[in-house]
Amino acid sequence: MTAAIIETDGQAIVLNLSNGAQLCGRDIAGLDVATLGDLIERTMAEAGTAFAFGRYAEPRELYNNEDFAGDGSDESRTIHMGIDLFCTADSAVCAPLDGTVEHVANNARELDYGPMIILRHDDAGGGDFFTLYGHLSLDTLERVAAGQKIRAGEQIASIGVPPTNGNWPPHLHFQLIHDLLGLGVDFPGVAYKSKQDYWLELSPSPARFFPECAADLLEYSTCN
């Protein structure tokens, strides 16, 4: 049994943030963070909720700076490897499972994670897996420390605000990871489409952590 990562109102919607998508009749590609945030808030308000999910394995045009550009190729990273939950800034973020803080850091580059946490969890077979929480508030950096034991349901962070959250509309990026590959806080949250099989095997769908919308959070098998 897992604890809620963020308590919603039970009416959360699922956004389409994929290539060519629109919100409120406007193309979302190329928008500044304030405009994108306003459109997301309007979409939620029109649906009568303060919560919205962004889908796993979704191909997106939102990642538009040099950090997402290819090394030696024209390809950029576009495939979202986690699930987003858009909500009010300062909303509490809780651990869904017992775990240990593996990393806490501020990846402060534009469109990066901003303040972020990685927890290590024991799996049923005696191994480990990880959960990653991105775009958190700055006080997260003082709330938890590497090596700290965390109980399921315990608050570990709050949702951050732009520009200190990586300069994104307020939301949580949540990612499930089988193996950090020694990358630590630099483990990617967005993959190259040409290499998505490899990266999405390492970061499978975390939809089970969000049962209210799990069926609509776009499993990888539906987005090839």
N, C-alpha and C positions, 0 to 999 in steps of 0.2 A: 504494500500500500504506500503510495507516495503522497506527500503534502503538496498543497497548492504553491506554485512558485510566486504567482501574483493573484490575489483574490479579485475576481472580476464580478460583474453584475449578472452573469449568466446569459447575457444578451450579446456577447461579442460577435462581431462580424469578421469575415475573412476578406482582406483586400486583394485586388489584383495589381501587383506592382511589376508585372512582367514587361518584356519588350513590347513597345507600342501601346501600353495601357494608358487609360485616362482616368482621372478622378474629377468629378463634377464637370465633365465635358472638356477638360483640359489635358493635353499631353503632359505626362510627368517627366519625360526625359529632359534633362538640361535645366530643370527648375532649381532656384536657390532654395536653401533649407527653410527659410521662413515661409515661402510660398507653398512648398511641398507640405510643410507642417500644417498650414492653414487649410489646405485641401483635405488632408487626412482628418483634421478635426471636424470640418464641415461634413465629410462623409459619415463619420461616426455620429455626429449630432442628428443628421437626417435619418439615421437608422435607430435613433433613440438609445444610444449606448455611449459609454466613454472608453470602450475597449475595442481593439481591432488586431487581428493576427495578420502577419505576413508569412507567406508560404515557404516551405522547404523545397530545395532544388529548383527554385524558380529562376529562369534566365532574366536578368535585369540590365537596364541601361543606366542605372543610378550611379554606378561606380566609375566616375569620370575623371579621376586624376592619375598622375604618373605612377602611383603606388599599385595600381591595378593593371598597368601596361605589361605586355609580354617581354620576356628577356630574349631579344634577338628575333622576335617575330612581330607580326601585326596584331596578334590576338591579345585581347584583354580579358581579365578575369570577370566573369558575369554570373556564375551559377551560385546562388545563395545556399550556404551549407547549414543553416540553422533555421529556427523559427523566430519571428519577431512578434512581440506583443506591445502594441502602441497603447499608451495610457497616460495618466496625469503625471507630470514630474513630481518627484519625491514619493511616489508609490513604493510601498515596501516590497522588497525582493527577498524571498525565503528559499532555503534549501529544500528540494523535494525529497531528499534522502540523507541519511547519516553520511558524513564524509569528513575529509581533512582538507584544509586549504593548501593547495599545491602551489599556487602563484597568486599574487595580488600586485597590480601594476597600473600605471597610467600610460597607455599607448596614445600619446597626445597628438599624433599627426592628424592632419585633415582627413576625415572619413575613415579613420581607424576606430578601434574599440573605445578610445578614451579610457576612463577608469574601468578596470575589469578584474574578474576573479575566475580562477579555475579551481574546482574541487575534485579531489580524488575519491572514488568510491570502490568498495569491494564488490566484486560480482559473485554470483552463486558458485562459480567454479574455482574460487580461490585466487582469481586474478584481479586486475584493476580496470576501471574505466573512468572517464572524466566528464564533467559538465562545465561549460564555459558560459560566463555571464558578461555581456558587454554593454557599453553606453551607460555606465552607472554614475552616481553622484560623486563629487570629489571627496566627501566625507567617508566614502567607502574605504579609502586608503588608510584611514585611521580606525575603522570599525573592526577589520579582521587582519590577521597576520599569517604568513606561511607557517604551516605546522599546527595551526589551531584546529581543534576538534569541533565539528559542527553537527548539531542534531537536526533531523528532519523537522521542518516547520519553523526553524530558527531564522530570524531575519539576518541576512548577511549584507544587505546593501539597500540603496534606494535608487530610483530612476533618475538619471541625470538630465541636464538641460544643455542646449547648444549655447556657446561653442565648446564647452568643456567636456561634453560627452562624445567627442569625435566630430562634433558639428552635424548632428542628425536631429530630426524631430524626436521628442521624448519617447523612448521605447526601450525594451529589453531585447537584445540579441541573445538567444539561448541555443547552445549547440552541444550535441552529444559526440564524444570522441573516444574511439577505442584505443588509440596509440598516439601520443603527442610527438613521436618521432624526434624527441630531443629539441623541438622547436619552442617549447614553453609558451610564453605569452605572445610569440609571433606565429602561433598556429593560425593558418588562414581561416577566414569566415566566408570567403568567396573563392570559387575555383574556376580554372579554365574549362570551357566546354569540352575541349579536345581531351582533357584528362579527368573528366567528371567521374568516370567509373572508379578510378583509383581513389579520389578524394571522398566521394560519397559512400564508398565502402568503409573508409576510416571514420566518417561522420554520418552514420545512418540517421534516418528520420527520427526526431525526438517527439513526434506527435503524441505518443502515449502519455507524455507529461501534461498534455492539454486535452483531456478527454471531452470537454464540451464542444470542441471543434475538430477533433482528431480526423474525422472522415473527410474533412474539407481542406486539409492542410497540404495537399498535393504530394503524395508519395512519389518518389523518384521514378517508379515504373510508369507513371502517367505523363512524364514530361520529356521523354526522349525525342 
